[in-house]
Amino acid sequence: MDNLATTKISQPMTTQDYMDLEDRWGAHNYKPIPVVLNRGEGVWLWDVEGKKYLDMMSAYSAVSHGHSNPRIVAAMIEQVNKLAMCSRAYHNDVMPRFLEKVCQMTGMDMMLPMNTGAEAVETAIKAVRRWGYRVKGIPEHQAEIIVTSQNFHGRTIGIISFSSEPDYKSGFGPFLPGFKAVPFGDADALEKAITPNTCAVITEPIQGEAGIIVPPTGWLAKVRDLCVKNNVMLVVDEVQSGLGRTGKILACDHENVSPDAVILGKALGGGLFPVSGVAGKRHLMGVFDPGSHGSTFGGNPLGAAIALKALELLESDHMCERSVEMGAYLMQELRSIDSPMIKAVRGIGLWIGLDIDPKIASARQVCEKLAKLGVLSKETHETVVRLAPPLVITREELDWGLQKIRQVLTQS
């Protein structure tokens, strides 16, 4: 009998036991840092052997409020004891207040709630295509959506159809047509790419998975102007960048850009539950009618209650301001590190990328060494270490992490 087919009962399982079990029964679509976590509180995590770690990843910005935030947990418990799920076949008394709060905070008119970021991106694609046909008058099946190169919007077949990353696409074709990519941050290339059949531009305001790439100042405002000029919808994917991560409610707020729709997710679920959605202007979101789109779990009372509390805390705890202050401090301290391993430090708010010189080390090696010292991060594209701690982190906690980061980056 396969020795991995059953778990050990006679003695406690070790880190390796858990990893072996996952390797045996799980599809190999991730390559995690070799730690096995079982508890979290605030900015700290513990593994199955009791070792403590500083979380400098926040589950790709999903845990902005800290792990097991007690006020969000309390809201979750209160709601789960009342009504957790009823589907959109009926109204519930929590979702309307959640939708109102999202729209008030983002300056939008209507919201369509979903669960994951990828679902919300797919929802936005459907919205702009239907708008293109029903409102702009684009001939049926001829609508084009312009995206930016090196984007990351999710992993569905529709979304990877417009990815420029070969690893995301290999072996998964045929792909969905109707997309055109232009270089991120290049407004002139965008202007040339727009045609009468262009229904929308969908872009991240700052590219996360690409390595925390910040575009030139004024680029997003130019994109907005081009969209208005050409009667094209602008949809901004703020799944990672939104809700305080960059120091504003939305990253597009840095340029006072109000898009036609914004895609939200990750931190919207308070680090406890998958909640996402598309919030947009009425002229775009009004294209949906009963039966045109849906989600069994989208807008469920439990998720709505959690998200509502998460949004309230984002305001009451001044988390945007904390992101600005702590982010500036973290950036300053990282730039003061004298190490040949560091090619560049870039970012905004508490969303920072460390470019590692591949001639000296890979970003993966840096992350594994940091994990051994009690700091958890994750590489992207083998050359960038991402640092995105919970927005509730203190200077003292950052200093603890910085000590470990300096140790790794300055060792011979």
C-alpha positions in Angstrom: 0.0 0.0 0.0 1.2 3.5 -0.8 2.9 4.8 2.4 1.5 8.3 1.6 -2.0 7.1 1.2 -2.7 7.4 4.9 -1.6 10.0 7.4 0.4 9.1 10.5 -1.8 8.6 13.6 0.7 7.3 16.1 2.8 10.5 16.2 2.3 14.1 15.3 2.9 15.0 11.7 6.0 17.0 10.8 6.4 19.8 8.2 7.7 17.2 5.7 4.8 14.9 6.4 2.3 17.6 5.5 4.2 18.6 2.3 4.5 15.0 1.3 0.8 14.5 1.8 0.0 17.6 -0.3 2.4 16.4 -3.0 0.7 13.0 -3.1 -2.9 14.3 -3.3 -2.7 17.8 -4.7 -2.3 19.0 -8.3 1.1 20.6 -8.6 0.0 24.0 -9.8 1.9 25.9 -7.1 5.5 25.9 -5.7 5.1 27.1 -2.2 7.9 28.3 0.1 8.5 25.1 2.3 6.6 26.1 5.4 3.4 24.6 6.7 1.3 27.3 8.5 -1.5 26.6 10.9 -2.2 29.9 12.8 -2.2 33.6 12.2 -2.7 36.7 14.3 -2.2 40.3 13.1 1.0 40.4 11.1 2.3 37.1 12.5 2.0 33.5 11.4 3.0 30.2 13.0 3.9 26.9 11.4 2.9 23.4 12.6 6.2 23.1 14.6 5.6 26.4 16.4 8.0 28.7 14.5 6.8 32.3 14.3 7.0 34.3 11.0 6.4 37.9 10.0 3.9 38.0 7.1 5.3 40.3 4.4 2.9 39.0 1.7 -0.6 39.3 3.1 -1.8 36.6 0.8 -1.2 38.8 -2.2 -2.9 41.8 -0.4 -5.9 39.7 0.8 -4.9 40.0 4.4 -4.6 43.8 4.6 -6.5 43.9 7.9 -4.2 41.4 9.6 -4.8 37.7 10.2 -8.0 36.9 12.2 -8.8 40.6 12.8 -11.0 40.3 15.9 -13.6 42.8 14.8 -14.1 41.2 11.4 -14.2 37.7 13.0 -16.9 39.0 15.4 -18.9 40.3 12.4 -18.5 36.9 10.7 -19.6 35.0 13.7 -22.6 37.2 14.3 -23.7 36.8 10.7 -23.0 33.1 10.4 -25.3 32.5 13.4 -28.1 34.4 11.6 -27.9 33.6 7.9 -24.8 32.6 5.9 -26.2 31.7 2.5 -29.5 32.1 0.6 -28.4 32.6 -3.0 -29.6 35.5 -5.2 -32.9 33.8 -5.8 -34.0 35.9 -2.8 -33.0 39.3 -1.3 -31.0 39.4 1.9 -30.7 42.3 4.4 -26.9 42.6 4.3 -25.9 42.8 0.7 -27.6 46.1 0.0 -25.6 47.9 2.7 -22.4 46.3 1.4 -23.2 47.5 -2.2 -23.9 51.0 -1.0 -20.7 51.1 1.0 -18.6 50.0 -1.9 -20.1 52.5 -4.3 -19.8 55.4 -1.8 -16.1 54.6 -1.2 -15.2 54.2 -4.9 -17.5 56.9 -6.4 -19.4 54.3 -8.5 -23.1 53.9 -9.0 -23.8 50.2 -9.0 -22.0 47.0 -8.0 -22.3 43.4 -9.2 -20.9 41.1 -6.4 -18.9 38.0 -7.1 -16.4 35.8 -5.1 -13.0 35.8 -6.6 -10.9 38.3 -8.5 -10.9 36.3 -11.7 -14.8 36.0 -11.6 -14.9 39.8 -11.2 -12.6 40.3 -14.2 -14.8 37.9 -16.3 -17.8 39.9 -15.2 -16.2 43.2 -16.4 -15.4 41.6 -19.8 -19.0 40.6 -20.2 -20.2 44.1 -19.2 -18.0 46.0 -21.6 -18.7 43.7 -24.5 -22.5 44.0 -24.0 -22.1 47.8 -23.7 -20.1 47.8 -26.9 -22.9 46.0 -28.8 -26.0 47.5 -27.1 -24.8 51.1 -26.6 -21.9 51.9 -28.8 -23.2 49.9 -31.7 -20.3 47.7 -32.5 -21.2 44.9 -35.0 -22.0 41.6 -33.2 -18.9 39.5 -32.3 -16.5 42.3 -33.4 -15.9 44.0 -30.1 -12.2 44.5 -29.1 -10.8 45.0 -25.7 -7.3 46.6 -25.3 -5.2 45.3 -22.4 -1.6 46.0 -21.3 1.3 43.7 -21.8 2.7 41.8 -18.8 -0.7 42.0 -17.2 -2.1 39.6 -14.6 -5.9 39.5 -14.1 -6.4 35.8 -13.2 -6.2 32.3 -14.6 -9.4 31.5 -16.4 -9.4 30.6 -20.1 -10.9 33.9 -20.9 -8.3 35.9 -18.9 -5.2 34.0 -20.0 -6.3 34.5 -23.6 -5.0 38.1 -23.2 -1.9 37.2 -21.0 1.5 37.8 -22.4 3.1 35.2 -20.1 3.8 31.9 -21.9 3.7 29.8 -18.8 0.1 30.9 -18.2 -1.0 29.8 -21.6 1.1 26.7 -22.5 -1.2 23.8 -23.3 -4.5 25.6 -22.6 -5.6 26.8 -26.1 -7.6 27.6 -28.1 -8.0 31.0 -26.6 -10.8 33.6 -26.6 -10.4 36.2 -29.4 -11.1 39.9 -29.2 -8.2 41.2 -27.2 -5.3 43.4 -28.2 -2.2 44.2 -26.0 -0.2 47.4 -25.9 2.8 48.2 -23.7 2.0 49.1 -20.1 2.6 52.8 -19.5 2.6 53.8 -23.2 -0.3 56.1 -23.9 0.8 56.7 -27.5 0.7 53.0 -28.3 -2.8 52.8 -26.8 -4.0 55.7 -28.9 -2.8 54.0 -32.1 -4.5 50.7 -31.1 -8.0 52.1 -30.6 -10.4 51.4 -33.4 -14.2 52.0 -33.9 -14.7 48.4 -32.6 -12.8 49.1 -29.3 -15.3 48.8 -26.5 -12.9 49.0 -23.5 -9.4 49.3 -22.0 -8.8 47.0 -19.1 -5.6 47.6 -17.1 -4.0 47.4 -13.7 -3.1 50.9 -12.5 0.1 49.3 -11.1 1.2 45.8 -12.1 1.6 43.5 -9.2 2.5 40.0 -10.6 4.8 41.6 -13.1 6.9 42.9 -10.2 5.3 45.9 -8.7 5.7 48.0 -11.9 4.6 51.6 -11.4 3.8 53.4 -14.7 5.0 56.9 -15.6 3.2 59.7 -13.8 0.2 60.9 -15.7 -0.2 57.7 -17.8 -3.5 56.6 -16.3 -5.0 60.1 -16.7 -4.0 60.1 -20.4 -5.7 56.7 -20.7 -8.8 58.1 -19.2 -8.8 61.0 -21.7 -8.3 58.7 -24.6 -11.2 56.6 -23.5 -13.5 59.6 -23.2 -12.4 60.9 -26.6 -13.0 57.6 -28.3 -16.1 56.5 -26.5 -14.3 53.6 -24.9 -14.9 52.2 -21.4 -12.0 52.3 -18.9 -12.0 49.4 -16.5 -9.3 49.4 -13.8 -8.3 46.1 -12.1 -7.8 47.0 -8.4 -8.0 43.5 -7.0 -4.5 43.8 -5.6 -3.8 47.5 -5.7 -7.1 48.7 -4.2 -8.5 49.2 -0.7 -5.5 51.0 0.8 -2.6 48.9 -0.5 -1.1 52.0 -2.2 -2.2 54.5 0.3 -5.5 55.4 -1.4 -8.8 53.7 -1.5 -8.0 53.0 -5.2 -4.6 53.3 -6.9 -6.3 55.3 -9.6 -7.1 57.9 -7.0 -3.4 59.0 -7.1 -4.2 60.6 -10.5 -7.8 61.6 -9.7 -9.0 59.1 -12.4 -12.5 57.9 -12.1 -12.9 54.9 -14.4 -16.1 53.5 -15.8 -15.7 50.5 -13.6 -13.3 49.2 -11.0 -12.7 45.5 -10.2 -12.3 44.7 -6.5 -11.3 41.5 -4.6 -8.7 40.2 -2.1 -8.8 42.7 0.8 -12.5 43.1 0.3 -13.0 39.8 2.1 -11.1 41.0 5.2 -8.6 38.1 5.0 -11.4 35.7 6.0 -13.6 35.0 3.0 -13.6 35.3 -0.8 -15.5 38.5 -1.8 -15.1 40.4 -5.1 -17.1 42.4 -7.6 -17.3 45.0 -10.2 -18.4 48.5 -9.2 -19.1 50.8 -12.1 -21.0 53.8 -13.5 -24.7 53.3 -14.3 -24.2 53.7 -18.0 -22.0 50.5 -18.0 -23.5 48.4 -15.2 -27.0 49.1 -16.5 -26.4 46.6 -19.4 -27.1 43.7 -17.1 -30.7 42.4 -16.8 -32.1 39.3 -15.0 -30.6 36.2 -16.3 -27.6 37.8 -18.1 -25.1 37.0 -15.4 -25.1 35.5 -11.9 -23.3 33.6 -9.1 -24.7 31.3 -6.5 -22.4 32.6 -3.8 -22.0 36.2 -5.1 -23.4 38.7 -2.6 -24.1 36.0 0.1 -25.0 37.4 3.5 -21.8 36.1 5.2 -19.5 37.5 2.6 -21.3 40.8 2.5 -21.2 41.2 6.3 -17.4 40.4 6.4 -16.7 42.8 3.5 -18.9 45.6 5.0 -16.9 45.4 8.3 -13.6 45.3 6.4 -14.6 48.5 4.5 -15.7 50.2 7.7 -12.3 49.4 9.4 -10.4 50.6 6.4 -11.9 54.0 7.1 -12.1 54.1 10.9 -8.6 52.7 11.4 -7.1 55.1 8.8 -5.5 52.2 7.0 -4.7 54.3 3.9 -2.8 56.8 5.9 -1.0 53.9 7.7 0.0 52.5 4.3 1.5 55.8 3.2 3.4 56.3 6.4 4.7 52.7 6.8 5.3 52.3 3.1 7.5 55.4 3.0 9.5 54.2 5.9 9.9 50.7 4.5 11.0 52.1 1.1 13.5 54.4 2.8 15.0 51.7 4.9 15.2 49.2 2.0 17.0 51.8 -0.2 19.5 52.4 2.5 20.7 48.8 2.4 24.1 48.6 0.7 24.0 45.3 -1.2 25.1 44.3 -4.7 22.1 41.9 -4.7 19.7 44.9 -5.0 19.2 46.3 -8.5 16.2 48.5 -7.6 13.6 49.2 -5.0 10.2 50.4 -6.3 6.6 50.6 -5.2 4.0 52.7 -3.6 2.4 52.5 -0.2 2.9 49.1 1.4 3.4 47.4 -2.0 7.1 47.2 -2.8 9.2 45.1 -5.2 12.9 44.3 -4.6 14.7 43.7 -7.9 17.3 41.0 -7.3 20.4 40.7 -9.5 20.1 37.2 -11.1 23.8 37.0 -11.4 24.1 36.9 -7.7 20.9 35.1 -6.5 17.4 34.3 -7.6 14.4 35.9 -5.9 13.3 32.4 -4.8 16.6 31.9 -3.0 16.2 35.2 -1.2 12.7 34.3 -0.1 13.7 30.8 1.1 16.5 32.4 3.2 14.1 35.0 4.6 11.7 32.2 5.6 14.4 30.5 7.6 14.9 33.7 9.5 11.2 34.1 10.1 10.1 36.5 7.3 7.6 35.3 4.7 7.5 36.7 1.2 7.2 35.3 -2.3 9.1 35.8 -5.5 7.7 36.8 -8.9 9.3 36.1 -12.2 12.4 34.8 -10.4 13.9 38.3 -10.1 11.6 40.2 -7.7 10.9 39.8 -4.0 7.5 41.2 -3.2 6.9 43.0 0.2 3.3 43.7 1.0 2.6 43.3 4.7 -0.8 43.8 6.4 -1.6 47.5 6.5 -1.9 47.2 10.3 1.9 46.6 10.7 3.8 48.8 13.1 7.2 50.4 12.8 8.6 48.1 15.4 7.3 45.1 13.5 8.8 46.5 10.2 12.1 47.0 12.0 12.1 43.4 13.1 11.6 42.3 9.5 14.1 44.8 8.1 16.8 43.3 10.4 16.2 39.9 8.8 16.1 41.4 5.3 19.4 43.2 5.8 20.9 40.0 7.1 20.0 38.1 3.9 20.8 40.8 1.4 24.2 41.7 2.9 25.6 38.2 3.6 28.5 37.2 1.4 
